[in-house]
Structures are given as structure tokens and as C-alpha cells.
Amino acid sequence: MKPGSLGDSGLTFIETMIGIALLTLIISGVATFMRNTGQSLSAQEARSSFEVTSKQLLKLIDRDIRLQAAPATIGLGGLQLKVVRLQKASPTAPKSTYEVTFTSQCSAGSSAGPEVQSIVGKVFAPSQIAGIMAKGNQCLARLACAAGQYPTIVITTSVPPSTTVPTYTPSVFPDFAGNASLRRRAMKLPLGMAVCFDAIDADRTKVTLESVIAISPSAEQASFRVLREEGYFTRKNLAGVQVLP
């Protein structure tokens, strides 16, 4: 038997190495495919979560603007909206109002647990923050959070929630409640949100909502994507009445 030929001893050393190399390429290709598929699914789930959250928030804003008891006011460079609403009361009681405020702000802490905070910290790290707050992202650019901070939307009322003033739940977006230690769940949630308001004319307000989602975390940083939703709302009380909460 000639050296290098196939005999009773099985494959030659060169053939074995070629087989190992081919197997490595196949495994690497499968791993890359699975990773890309996982990232795509995470992005789709995060987008779905953002769509649900944005509809929930925009519905609250639209309702309060439409049923305002006094003209809504825009402040903080378009990062805040104040709306006056009637408190719920008996027909014989004097009319009382409360003010609900939607504000975009930068937060340094999080109600999330350490695993979710780790992802938030990577997304809004010093090396990432400039890209997130880039000019193309108008609400985030206006907010201009510093490194280590993340954008949030906070809803407050001038009167504590009671039988006459409704509870706004959640009152903070993004809402990490119930996801304190779920790292996988955090990949499907908006990790930062900002809203901005612009008066188009005397009757209409443009509301823009932006959300930062994580695509894939790594040891040093996490890639991200910014999603945007826009809506146009009238500032008139269409019904011509002051509807109770």
C-alpha cells in the first residue's frame, strides 16, 4: 500500500484535517445563521412591544387632549405637555380640575434588576450615547441625555389619584415592572423612550414618540435600534363638552 492512500487503517492525516475544517465551517455557518435568526426575532418582538406601548401612551395623550378643560400647553422645548382635565364629582358639587403632565426626562436609575440594568447600561454607554442622541432622532436629540442616563416618559397629576382623579398606569415609560431579573425579556422591551410635542397650527399638535431597543448584547456593549411613531391630534374639544375622567 502506497503512503497517503486509504487502507485498513482508515483516513489519512490530510483527509482527517480536511474533514475537520469542513465540519468547522459548517458549524460556524449554522451558528451564524442561528445568531442572526435570534437577533431578527428579538428585533421583531421588540418592535411589537414598542407598537403596543406606543398605542397605549398615544391613546392616553389623545384622550386627554380631546377632553381638556382648558387649552393644553407645550413646554421644555417640546418635551412636555400639560393638559387640564375635570375631576369626577357629583352633579351638585362644584367643578374642580386637575393637571396631567407628560414629560420626557433623563433618568439615572432604573426599577429593573441588575440583569436588565446591565443591558440598559451597555446601550446607553459613553461610546453609544452620541449615536442614540444623534440629530436624526428628534425627541432623543432634544432630550440629550448624558452617558449612563436613559430617556423616560413620566406622567404626573397635580392631584393624587383618587375617586375623582384617575390612576395613570403605568406612569413611567418604559415600564420595567415585573421584568426586574428577566434578561431575555429585556431584549423585547423598549429600553428608553422619549416623546415630543410640536404645534402644527392653532388646532393641531404633532406628537412624536421614539424608543430605543436592544438588538444583541455583548460583553462590552449592546447594539441598538431607534423606532419612531408619529400622530397628529386636534387641540379642540370635539364634543364641545368637558367630559369627566
N, C-alpha and C positions, 0 to 999 in steps of 0.2 A: 504494500500500500504506500502510495506516494505521500510525502509530508504535505499537510494542508488539505488533504482530501477527506471526505466523510467516510468513516468506517464504523466498526463496532463501538468505538469509544465515544460516538455521538458527534456534536457540533465542534467545530474548531474554535479556537480562541477569537479569531477575527469575526466569525459568524455570530458568536455569542455577544460580542461587543456591539455589532450592528443591530442585533435584536434588542439589546438593552436600550440603545439610542433611539430606535423606532418606538419602543414602548414608552420611553420618557417623553418623546414628542407627543404621542397620543394622550398620555396622562395630562401633560401640560395644556394641550388643546381643550380637553374635557374640563379641566379646572378653570381655564379662562372663560369657557362658554358658561359654566355654572355660575361663576362670579358675575359675569355681565348680565346673565338672566336674573340673578338675585338683585342686582342693582336696578335693573329695569322694573322688576316687580315692586321693589321698595319705592321707586320714584312714582309709579302709578298709584300705589297705596297712599303715599304722602299727598299726591295731587287730589285724590278722592277725599282725604281727610281735610285738606285745605278748602275744597269746594263746599263741604258740609259746614265747616266752621265759618267760612265767609258768608254763606247764605244766612246762617244763624245771626251773625253780627249785623249784616246789612239789613236784615228784616227788622231788628230792633231799632236801628237808626232810622229806617224808612217810617216805621210806625210812629216814633216819637216826633219826627219832623212833620208828618202829616197831621198829627193830633196836638200840635203845640198850642199853648195858651197865649204865647207871645212870640214875636219873631226870633228865630234861632240866631245865635251869634257865633262867628268863627274867630278863633284866637290862636295865639302861639304860632304865628306864621302858617296857619292852615292845619296845625296838628291837634287842634282841639275844637270841639263843637259843644255848645251849651244850648239846651232846649228846656223851655219852661212847660210843665205839664200840670194839669189839675189833680189835686188829691181826691181820692174817693171819699165821699161823705154822704150823709143823709140829705134828702131834698130840703129839709128845713135848716140845715147847718150852713153857716157862711162859707163861701168858696175860699179854698186855700190852694196854693200852688207849691210845687217843688221843682227844683232844677236838676236835670240829669246831664252829666258831662261825660263825653267820650274823649279821652286824651291818649295820645301816643307819647311814650316816655321810655327812657333807658333804665334798665334795672340791673343791679349788680349782683343780686342773689336770685335764688330760684327755690320754688316749693318742691322741686323734684329731688329725688335721692341722688347719691353720688354717681351712679352709673349714667343717669340722664344728664346730670351736671357735667360729667366728663365730656359727653358729646357736644353739649352746648358750649363748653369752654374751648373745644377744638374748632368748632365752626366759627366762633367769634374771637379767635386768637388774633394777636397783633399782625400776623402775616396774612390774615384773611379779611380783616375788618375793612380795609380800604376798598377791596373788591365788592364787598357787600354794600357799602355805603356809597358806591360809585354814582356818578351823575345820572346814569340811565335809570336808576331806581329812585323815582322822585320822592316818595314818602320817606324811605330809608335815608336818602341823601339829606333831606331836610332835618331829620332827627339827628343824624351824625353821631351815633353812639361811639364812645371810646372803646379801645381794646379791653376785652374782658367783660363788657356790658352787652346785654342783648335787648332788642326792642320789644316792648309790650304795649298792649292797649288796655287801659283801665277805665272801667265805668264806675262813676260815683254819683251819689244823690245828695242833695243839700239837706234832706231829711232822712233819718234812718228808716230802713224798710219796716213797714208795719201793716196794719189792716187798711191804711189809707194810701200807702206808697208801696208799689210792687217791688219784689226782690229781683234783681238782675243776676241771673245765674247762667253761665259763670260771669263774674265781674272782672275777670282778668283773662286776656288772650295773649299768648297761648295758655291753655289751662292744663297744667301737669298733674292735677289732682287724680289720684288713682293710678298714676304711672310712675310713682316715685322710684321704683327699682327695676323697671322693665326696660332694659336696654333695647331689645328688639322692637318694643312698642314705640320707643322714642324715634326710631328711624321712620315711623309712619306718621309722626306728628309734626306740625309746624313748630320750629324751634325759636322763632322770633316773628313778631307781627307788628306792622305799623299801618295807621290809617291817616289819610289827609283829606282835607275838605277845601274845595275851591268854588267860589260863587261864579257861576257862568253868566247870570244876569239877575234881575231883581227877583225872579221867581224860582230859579233852578240852582241846585247845588250838585257839583260833581264830587262823588265820594270814591277815592282810590284806596284799595286795600292791598298791601304787599306782605308776603310771607316768605320766610327763609326755611327751606327744608334741607335736611342732610341726605346725601346720596350714598356715601360709603365712608365710614370712619376708618382711620388707620392709626398706627401707633403714635404718629406725630400730629396729624391734622385730619380733618374731615372735609370732603368735597361737598359743595352745596349748590342749590339752585334757588332762584328767586321767582316766585309765582305772583301774578298780579290779577286783580279783579276790579272792574270799574262799574259804577252805577250812577245814574242821574236821577235826582229826586226833586220834586217840587217843594218849595218852602211855604206853599199856601195850604191852609186848612181846607181841603177839598170839600168836606161836608159842610163847612160853614158853621160848625158847632164845636164845642170843646168837650170831646169825648173823655169820659173818665178812664183811668188805667184799667 
